[in-house]
Amino acid sequence: MVAEDFSNVDENELAYWLAFNSLSGTGLGFRKIKSLYDHFHGLKEAWQAPAKELGRLPGLNQSIVERLLEQKKLIEPQDLLEKLNNSGVEALYYFNPDYPSLLRQINDPPLVLFTKGQFRACNFNCAVGIVGTRKPSVYGEKLAKNLAKNLAEHGVLIVSGMAYGVDSLAHWGAVESGGMTVAVLGCGVDLCYPSSNKRLYSAILEKGQGAMVSEYFPGTQPQKWHFPARNRIISGLCKAIAVIEAGESSGALITANLAFEQSREVFAIPGRIDSPMSIGTNGLIAKNIAHLLRDHNDILREMGWASKNTENCVATAVALQGRELEVYELMSNEPSHFDYLIEKTGMNTGELSAILTMLELAGVISRLPGDWYTRDKQAFKI
């Protein structure tokens, strides 16, 4: 496995990433498209490849190739690029250095992220997703807004889906505290959905307090199936997820379980055992998927983030760069083995050993017996 280099990206490729991102029903998911990129050393070459050559590639059967060729007749990459440039929306494809490295780690990352607002100013190394029911109780409303407000005041980026209820309250808590927030949408970022959130949408963008993010091309209307898909992006962008109130079939539970699968920390606020809105959160705690969450300090302590000084929350992220930051972000407060880090980074033994030594000397990780490594919470003053 060869380590991927995200530092030198050919922006001329963007039109073809947009084109592949526009395909639907071809059977080409992220992994197959990534294989095409690796084989042809670029998606432009993959897009222009003849059918015969495509058919020889592993995983691309005749049916997939035929559907790809049929859709290619309807898509003009340069037209998509022109539409994007006229939309006021920015696109970051997978190899763009500003594409969040945390999101690259999930099983099915978006090929392209469309953003509007101050996306580059957002610190995803200190990000918490706050999710929950669209119909919270008075208790849940208060907790959602206060949790977001208190975390944002400590420099934590608040991520949510801008839906009714808990999502909207979390965004407002961040905005009103002067913090940063990111809304992951199930439509194009140039559209406000639901329309009742126009004031929130404008506040985030006009005050420069965050960004709108989506995997859908500008102008794409919201569809029911977009929202479960966007949940993996909410959890994928964050270090941790906090669930406020969630019923037995709440979409917030999808986000929580995805976060758990993505090795993110999950927190949940407990509720009354006779409340329908507490079935989901109490269940997450009972199954040991989520930490019991009482207030924002539980998150700050568990994550090793400063509870009194926002500068400490981002100190490590600012200091680390390149491969050092990549290795650090693969680790958590639970031990990671050397072999796991080799597999995930694609580095050779010598290179990884040197980086781990540098991180250890910097005081941000600790080495444990048996070639296990963990983040050092003591690197942050709590």
For each residue, the residues with C-beta under 8 A, 3 or more apart:
1: 343 346
2: 346
3: 345 346 347
4: 95 346
5: 8
6: 9 95 96 97 99 101
7: 97 322
8: 5
9: 6 13 95 96 97
10: 13 42
11: 14
12: 15 44
13: 9 10 16 17 42 43 44 93 95
14: 11 17 18 81 84 91 93
15: 12 18 19 44 77 78 80 81
16: 13 19 20 42 43 44 46 47 77
17: 13 14 20 21 43 91 93 94 111 112
18: 14 15 21 22 77 80 81 84 91 93 112 217
19: 15 16 22 23 43 47 72 75 76 77 80
20: 16 17 23 28 33 36 43 46 47 111
21: 17 18 93 110 111 112 215 217
22: 18 19 75 80 217
23: 19 20 26 28 68 71 75
24: 71
25: 67
26: 23 64 67 68 71
27: 32 63 64 67
28: 20 23 32 33 36 64 68
29: 32 33 108
30: 33 34 108 109 110 111
31: 34 35 108
32: 27 28 29 35 36 59 60 64
33: 20 28 29 30 36 37 43 46 111
34: 30 31 37 38 94
35: 31 32 38 39 57 58 59
36: 20 28 32 33 39 40 43 46 57
37: 33 34 40 41 42 43 46
38: 34 35 41
39: 35 36 46 57
40: 36 37 43 45 46 49
41: 37 38 45
42: 10 13 16 37 45 46
43: 13 16 17 19 20 33 36 37 40 46 47
44: 12 13 15 16 47 48
45: 40 41 42 48 49
46: 16 20 33 36 37 39 40 42 43 49
47: 16 19 20 43 44 72 77
48: 44 45
49: 40 45 46 53 54
50: 53 54
51: 54 55 65 69
52: 55 56
53: 49 50 56 57
54: 49 50 51 57 60 65 68
55: 51 52 60 62 65
56: 52 53
57: 35 36 39 53 54 60
58: 35
59: 32 35
60: 32 54 55 57 64 65
61: 64 65
62: 55 65 66
63: 27 66 67
64: 26 27 28 32 60 61 67 68
65: 51 54 55 60 61 62 68 69
66: 62 63 69 70
67: 25 26 27 63 64 70 71
68: 23 26 28 54 64 65 71 72
69: 51 65 66 72 73
70: 66 67 73 74
71: 23 24 26 67 68 74 75
72: 19 47 68 69 75
73: 69 70
74: 70 71
75: 19 22 23 71 72 80
76: 19 79 80
77: 15 16 18 19 47 80 81
78: 15 81 82
79: 76 82 83
80: 15 18 19 22 75 76 77 83 84 217
81: 14 15 18 77 78 84 85
82: 78 79 85 86
83: 79 80 86 87 217 218
84: 14 18 80 81 87 89 91 217 218
85: 81 82
86: 82 83
87: 83 84 190 218 219
88: 116 190
89: 84 114 115 116 188 189 190 218
90: 114 115 116 119
91: 14 17 18 84 112 113 114 115
92: 96 98 99 112 113 115 119
93: 13 14 17 18 21 96 99 111 112 113
94: 17 34 99 104 109 110 111 112
95: 4 6 9 13 99
96: 6 9 92 93 99
97: 6 7 9
98: 92 119 120
99: 6 92 93 94 95 96 103 104 113
100: 103 104 113 124 236 237
101: 6 104 105 124 325 326 329
102: 105 124 125 127 236 237 238 239 329
103: 99 100 106 109 110 113 124 233 236 237
104: 94 99 100 101 109
105: 101 102 109 236 262 329 330 344
106: 103 109 232 235 236 262
107:
108: 29 30 31 232
109: 30 94 103 104 105 106 236
110: 21 30 94 103 113 215 233
111: 17 20 21 30 33 93 94 215
112: 17 18 21 91 92 93 94 215
113: 91 92 93 99 100 103 110 213 214 215
114: 89 90 91 188 189 213 214 215 216 217 218
115: 89 90 91 92 119 189 211 212 213
116: 88 89 90 119 189 190 205 211 212
117: 204 205 208 210 211 212
118: 121 122 180 208 209 210 211
119: 90 92 98 115 116 122 182 211 213
120: 98
121: 118 180 208
122: 118 119 127 157 180 182 210 211
123: 126 127 155 157 180 314 317
124: 100 101 102 103 127 157 237 238 239
125: 102 239 314 316 317 329
126: 123 155 156 157 239 305 313 314 317
127: 102 122 123 124 156 157 158 159 182 237 238 239 240
128: 151 156 157 158 159 238 239 240 241 242 299
129: 158 159 160 234 235 237 238 240 241 242 255 259
130: 144 147 148 158 159 160 166 167 170 241 242 244
131: 160 161 166 167 170 231 234 241 242 243 244 246 251 252 255 256
132: 136 140 144 165 166 167 243 244 245 246 250 252
133: 136 140 165 166 244 245 246 247 250 252 277
134: 163 164 165 166 167
135: 164 165 277
136: 132 133 139 140 141 144 165 166 169 244 245 277
137: 140 141 245 275 277
138: 141 142
139: 136 142 143 245 271
140: 132 133 136 137 143 144 165 166 244 245 277
141: 136 137 138 144 145 166 169
142: 138 139 145 146
143: 139 140 146 147 244 245 269
144: 130 132 136 140 141 147 148 165 166 169 170 173 244
145: 141 142 148 149 169 170 172 173
146: 142 143 149 150 173
147: 130 143 144 150 151 170 173 242 244 293 295 296
148: 130 144 145 151 152 158 169 170 171 172 173 174 177 179 181
149: 145 146 152 153 173 174 176 177 179
150: 146 147 153 154 177 295 296
151: 128 147 148 154 156 158 174 179 296 299 300
152: 148 149 155 156 157 158 173 174 177 178 179 180 181
153: 149 150 177 178 179 310
154: 150 151 296 300 305 306 307 308 310 313
155: 123 126 152 179 305 306 310 311 313 314
156: 126 127 128 151 152 179 299 300 305 313
157: 122 123 124 126 127 128 152 179 180 181 182 210
158: 127 128 129 130 148 151 152 170 171 173 174 179 180 181 182
159: 127 128 129 130 181 182 183 184 234 237 238
160: 129 130 131 163 166 167 168 170 171 181 182 183 184 234
161: 131 167 183 184 185 186 227 230 231 234
162: 167 168 171 183 184 185 193 197 200 201
163: 134 160 166 167 168 194 227
164: 134 135 167 168 194 196
165: 132 133 134 135 136 140 144 168 169
166: 130 131 132 133 134 136 140 141 144 160 163 169 170 244 245 252
167: 130 131 132 134 160 161 162 163 164 170 171 183
168: 160 162 163 164 165 171 172 197 200
169: 136 141 144 145 148 165 166 172 173
170: 130 131 144 145 147 148 158 160 166 167 173 174 181
171: 148 158 160 162 167 168 174 175 181 183 200 204
172: 145 148 168 169 175 176 200
173: 144 145 146 147 148 149 152 158 169 170 176 177
174: 148 149 151 152 158 170 171 177 179 180 181 209 210
175: 171 172 178 179 181 200 203 204 207 209 210
176: 149 172 173
177: 148 149 150 152 153 173 174
178: 152 153 175 209
179: 148 149 151 152 153 155 156 157 158 174 175 209
180: 118 121 122 123 152 157 158 174 209 210
181: 148 152 157 158 159 160 170 171 174 175 204 209 210
182: 119 122 127 157 158 159 160 210 211 212 213 237
183: 159 160 161 162 167 171 201 204 210 211 212 213
184: 159 160 161 162 213 214 230 233 234 237
185: 161 162 188 189 191 193 212 213 214 216 222 230
186: 161 193 214 216 222 223 226 227 229 230
187: 191 193 214 216 220 221 222 223 226
188: 89 114 185 191 214 216 217 218 219 220 221
189: 89 114 115 116 185 212 213 214 218
190: 87 88 89 116 218 219
191: 185 187 188 219 220 221 222
192: 195 197 198 201
193: 162 185 186 187 197 222
194: 163 164 197
195: 192 198
196: 164
197: 162 168 192 193 194 200 201
198: 192 195 201 202
199: 202 203
200: 162 168 171 172 175 197 203 204
201: 162 183 192 197 198 204 205 212
202: 198 199 205 206
203: 175 199 200 206 207 209
204: 117 171 175 181 183 200 201 207 209 210 211 212
205: 116 117 201 202 208 211 212
206: 202 203
207: 175 203 204
208: 117 118 121 205
209: 118 174 175 178 179 180 181 203 204
210: 117 118 122 157 174 175 180 181 182 183 204
211: 115 116 117 118 119 122 182 183 204 205
212: 115 116 117 182 183 185 189 201 204 205
213: 113 114 115 119 182 183 184 185 189 233 237
214: 113 114 184 185 186 187 188 189 220 230
215: 21 110 111 112 113 114 229 230 233
216: 114 185 186 187 188 220 226
217: 18 21 22 80 83 84 114 188 220
218: 83 84 87 89 114 188 189 190
219: 87 188 190 191
220: 187 188 191 214 216 217
221: 187 188 191
222: 185 186 187 191 193 226 227
223: 186 187 226
224: 227
225: 228 229
226: 186 187 216 222 223 229 230
227: 161 163 186 222 224 230 231 251
228: 225 231 251 254
229: 186 215 225 226 232 233
230: 161 184 185 186 214 215 226 227 233 234
231: 131 161 227 228 234 235 251 254 255 258
232: 106 108 229 235 236 258 262
233: 103 110 184 213 215 229 230 236 237
234: 129 131 159 160 161 184 230 231 237 238 241 255
235: 106 129 231 232 238 241 255 256 258 259 262 264
236: 100 102 103 105 106 109 232 233 258 262
237: 100 102 103 124 127 129 159 182 184 213 233 234
238: 102 124 127 128 129 159 234 235 241 259 264
239: 102 124 125 126 127 128 264 265 303
240: 127 128 129 259 264 265 266 267 299 302 303
241: 128 129 130 131 234 235 238 255 256 259 264 265 266 267
242: 128 129 130 131 147 266 267 268 269 293 299
243: 131 132 246 252 253 255 256 266 267 268 269 280 281 284 290
244: 130 131 132 133 136 140 143 144 147 166 252 269 281
245: 132 133 136 137 139 140 143 166 269 271 277 278 280 281
246: 131 132 133 243 250 252 253 256 268 277 279 280 281 284
247: 133 250 276 277 279 280
248: 276 279 280 283
249: 253
250: 132 133 246 247 253 280
251: 131 227 228 231 254 255
252: 131 132 133 166 243 244 246 255 256 280
253: 243 246 249 250 256 257 280 283 284
254: 228 231 251 257 258
255: 129 131 231 234 235 241 243 251 252 258 259
256: 131 235 241 243 246 252 253 259 260 266 268 280 284 289 290
257: 253 254 260 261 289
258: 231 232 235 236 254 255 261 262
259: 129 235 238 240 241 255 256 262 264 265 266
260: 256 257 263 264 266 289 290
261: 257 258
262: 105 106 232 235 236 258 259
263: 260 332
264: 235 238 239 240 241 259 260
265: 239 240 241 259 291 302 303 332 333
266: 240 241 242 243 256 259 260 284 289 290 291
267: 240 241 242 243 290 291 292 293 298 299 302
268: 242 243 246 256 280 281 282 284 285 290 291 292 293
269: 143 242 243 244 245 281 293 294
270: 278 281 282 285 292 293
271: 139 245 275 277 278 281 282
272: 275 278
273: 278 282
274:
275: 137 271 272 278 279
276: 247 248 279
277: 133 135 136 137 140 245 246 247 271 280
278: 245 270 271 272 273 275 281 282
279: 246 247 248 275 276 282 283
280: 243 245 246 247 248 250 252 253 256 268 277 283 284
281: 243 244 245 246 268 269 270 271 278 284 285 290
282: 268 270 271 273 278 279 285 286
283: 248 253 279 280 286 287
284: 243 246 253 256 266 268 280 281 287 289 290
285: 268 270 281 282 288 289 290 291 292
286: 282 283
287: 283 284 290
288: 285
289: 256 257 260 266 284 285
290: 243 256 260 266 267 268 281 284 285 287 293
291: 265 266 267 268 285 298 302
292: 267 268 270 285 298
293: 147 242 267 268 269 270 290 298 299
294: 269 297 298
295: 147 150 298
296: 147 150 151 154 299 300
297: 294 300 301 307
298: 267 291 292 293 294 295 301 302
299: 128 151 156 240 242 267 293 296 302 303 305
300: 151 154 156 296 297 303 305 306 307 382
301: 297 298 304 307 382
302: 240 265 267 291 298 299 333
303: 239 240 265 299 300 333
304: 301 333 375 376 377 379 380 382
305: 126 154 155 156 299 300 312 313 380 382
306: 154 155 300 309 310 311 312 313 380 381 382
307: 154 297 300 301 382
308: 154 312 381
309: 306 312 313 381
310: 153 154 155 306 313 314
311: 155 306 314 315
312: 305 306 308 309 315 380 381
313: 126 154 155 156 305 306 309 310 380
314: 123 125 126 155 310 311 317 318
315: 311 312 318 319 380
316: 125 319 320 328 364 379 380
317: 123 125 126 314 320 325
318: 314 315
319: 315 316 362
320: 316 317 324 325 328 359 362 364
321: 324 325
322: 7 325 326
323: 326 327 345 347 351 355
324: 320 321 327 328 355 358 359
325: 101 317 320 321 322 328 329
326: 101 322 323 329 330 345
327: 323 324 330 331 341 345 352 355 356 359
328: 316 320 324 325 331 359 364 365 375
329: 101 102 105 125 325 326
330: 105 326 327 336 341 344 345
331: 327 328 336 341 365 373 374 375
332: 263 265 336 374 375
333: 265 302 303 304 374 375 377
334: 374
335: 368 372 373 374
336: 330 331 332 340 341 372 373 374
337: 340 341 370 371 372 373
338: 341 342 352 356 371 372 373
339: 342 343 371
340: 336 337 343 344
341: 327 330 331 336 337 338 344 345 347 352 356 373
342: 338 339 345 346 347 349 352
343: 1 339 340 346
344: 105 330 340 341
345: 3 323 326 327 330 341 342 352
346: 1 2 3 4 342 343
347: 3 323 341 342 351 352 355
348: 351 352
349: 342 352 353
350: 353 354
351: 323 347 348 354 355
352: 327 338 341 342 345 347 348 349 355 356
353: 349 350 356 357
354: 350 351 357 358
355: 323 324 327 347 351 352 358 359
356: 327 338 341 352 353 359 360 365 367 373
357: 353 354 360 361
358: 324 354 355 361 362
359: 320 324 327 328 355 356 362 364 365
360: 356 357 363 365 366 367
361: 357 358
362: 319 320 358 359 379
363: 360 376 378 379
364: 316 320 328 359 375 376 379
365: 328 331 356 359 360 373 374 375 376
366: 360 373 374 375 376
367: 356 360 371 372 373
368: 335 372 373 374
369: 372
370: 337
371: 337 338 339 367
372: 335 336 337 338 367 368 369
373: 331 335 336 337 338 341 356 365 366 367 368
374: 331 332 333 334 335 336 365 366 368
375: 304 328 331 332 333 364 365 366 379
376: 304 363 364 365 366 379
377: 304 333 380 382
378: 363
379: 304 316 362 363 364 375 376
380: 304 305 306 312 313 315 316 377
381: 306 308 309 312
382: 300 301 304 305 306 307 377
